[in-house]
Amino acid sequence: MIDTESIKAGVKNEDRLEIIGGNRLTGKVKISGAKNAVLKLMAASLLANNNCLIRNVPRISDVETMIGVLKGLGAEASWQDESSLLINATNGLGYSAPDELVKEMRASVQVMGPLLARLGRVKLFQPGGCIIGQRPIDLHLKGFQALGAEVIEEHGYVYVQAKKLQGAEIHLDFPSVGATENIMAAAILAEGTTVIRNAAKEPEIIEEQNFYNRLGAKIRGAGTDTIRIEGVKRLNDREIDYMVIPDRIEAGTFMIAAAITGGDVLLEDVIPEHIEALTSKLREIGVSVSTDAETIRVKMDGKLKAADITVLPYPGFPTDLQPQITALMTVANGTSVITENVFGSRFRYVDELIRMGASIRVESRSAIVKGVNSLSGASVYAPDLRAGAALVIAGLAAEGLTELEGTTFLDRGYVDLEAKLSGLGAAIKRITYA
Ligand code: UD1
């Protein structure tokens, strides 16, 4: 397990954010394309027999890392404009992704399924532990084995190969997003039908089903807990042009930021049903949320009420919004209990919130948050992406100056976070390390 101190030591020369809290957020903000969908569609392009144009791609560092992974495998990837990415993986694809990029971004494991389907083999540096808890890939590998692949783990690498993949019935012990995606990809060109039960139901999985089906795959059931993949002999040769769904986690982050500042914010380019778990929780704690087809308006005046929140796989409350909602509950009236059921160790940011005046006790998988009247600005460090977002949210509401280190984490998943927040009236600026 990586510890926060060692990460801190390694990023001394990084940018930092300065936030002066207390400004109400008001106005409109456009939500970017979904990070967790785009990264997988980029990996999925490895199966395509022609150009894939992906639109609404967020310009974040994780996308740049995935571009590096694709190029390292021999694919071509280039920006066509600010948010359109063209990928062509038709020629000379290798089966081993660059180690340093796999180490940098766990989502690189999502190239395994497409490469196994296309090349019959894949070799990857074994992704290790992670700051938010252990993140093994045993369910991915068990799925590949069920399809007839051989898995060899040695010298820190995982090597998967198959002369032939054969459709199978696979029951996941846990509805893992990544395992569902990788198994779905691996089964596309297998002989016969694969059924994935207890599959993850996230909107990003539906997105991949739609993308693969445009390439000629025969997949149905994504969005439910049973996905059926009827193996095809070959995918089609068509070019595809695909528009990615909006990022529900970015949307949720802005909704919570609006709520904590007593603001009035209209989010544009969103799919409200993807974020219903948060919407209903915000309403329960006293925030007004109204939606129409592609917008969400969040309005808050008055005092927030405490509530209990249980994190679960989709459609439950998302783990990727757990730190942000915990930040919100630090200033609610009463005691809230936030229980994390997806990752083992996702409360590492709590000490930083405590430094800002929050009253939080972590017991096993739960954070017990006793609401305080106000937070106070402090020097804090973001231990991971969503924790960073939580600290920004806390800083927006805190009295005085918050200095946040760990901006590289925020840059992995948020497009122009400071610019978007400034546009809503926040006093936030980036101090660039010279
Ligand atoms: C994806 C998201 C991440 C989100 C998570 C849960 C991307 C790039 N990342 O991560 O932002 O927080 O879904 O919504 O899309 N597990 C195993 N064995 C496995 C696989 C997973 O035990 O083989 C466990 C993990 O340790 C974790 C849980 O299952 O505790 C959920 O992981 P999973 O759904 O696979 O998350 P990711 O796909 O890694």
Boltz pocket constraint, residues with backbone or C-beta under 6 A from the ligand:
constraints:
  - pocket:
      binder: B
      contacts: [[A, 35], [A, 36], [A, 37], [A, 39], [A, 107], [A, 133], [A, 134], [A, 135], [A, 136], [A, 137], [A, 138], [A, 139], [A, 140], [A, 141], [A, 174], [A, 175], [A, 176], [A, 177], [A, 178], [A, 179], [A, 200], [A, 319], [A, 320], [A, 342], [A, 343], [A, 344]]
      max_distance: 6.0
